[in-house]
Amino acid sequence: MRIVRQIGNSFALFGLFALLSACAEGFEQRAAEQIDKVVLRAPGPEALVYCTNYGCEERHLFALSASQWEAIKGHFRDVSRSPDEERRAIAQAAADYELAVMAQTGIGPDVGGTLVGYGQPDQTDCIDETANMVQFLELLQHQGLLRYHRVAAPVMKDPVVEGWFHFSATVAEIEGGEIWSVDSWYLDSGHPAIVLPLEVWRGDLEPLVACMAQDVGELREQAACKTNYPALTAFLAAGFSSGQIASTLQPRQ
């Protein structure tokens, strides 16, 4: 069953505020506070929330089926050896989570970015995506699937689309405290999340994302990517396994 709750326009105006604001001071904290009000804390697979239609204008309340939840948990059964493996599992499980959301709520697929799919039903901006990833990560944490990370506060970086600040969910490595972005905004729904060190995520990822492509069902890194972004491609490719990229990745706006 799909249950949609309208929550008004105040949160949706966050993007407009970011566009018009000449000073970002305090905006990151206010956005994090609003996201905190949207997501369900200590969630189980039987009660979750998913945001769509920009600024979490619509909230979809849903439950995962037993088989969907088992598929998500399956990513974490063999990750006991390192934090790197857990981050790979987070990235890949995020893809299964988004596919399960579409199946359980009836919402359509989301096009990566914000403006490319504008006007189509059930699209998301980075506020929606951040709230959705926070909800997903809270689920993993509360259900005991995270051994090496804890859910951390959402973060903001300078505009990706001109004039618009960008947000992402994050996790913190328990040993050492390093912060990693868990960003599902760049790619279409059903793709793995991009999990990167925070300082890497704060840079310009568009050239990197644009030069990743599908080739015979496998992730291919073009020579230019390997030359210009050797460290970044290693981080980004770690989240993907063969056959998981459904289409050639293009720059998003």
Buried (B, 14 or more C-beta within 10 A) or exposed (E): EEEBEEBEEEBBEBBEEBEEEEEEEEBBEEBBEBBEEBBBEEBEBEEBBBBBBBBBBBBBBBBBEEEBBEBBBEBBEEBEEEBEBBBBBBBBBBBBBBBBBBEBBEBBBBBBBBEBBEEEEBBBBBBBBBBBBBBBBBBBBBBEBBEBBEBBBBBBBEEBBEEBBBBBBBBBBEEEEBBBBBBBBBBBBBBBBBBBBBEBBBBEBBBBBBBBBBEEEEBBBBEEBEEEBEEBBEBBBBBBBEEBBEEEBBBBB
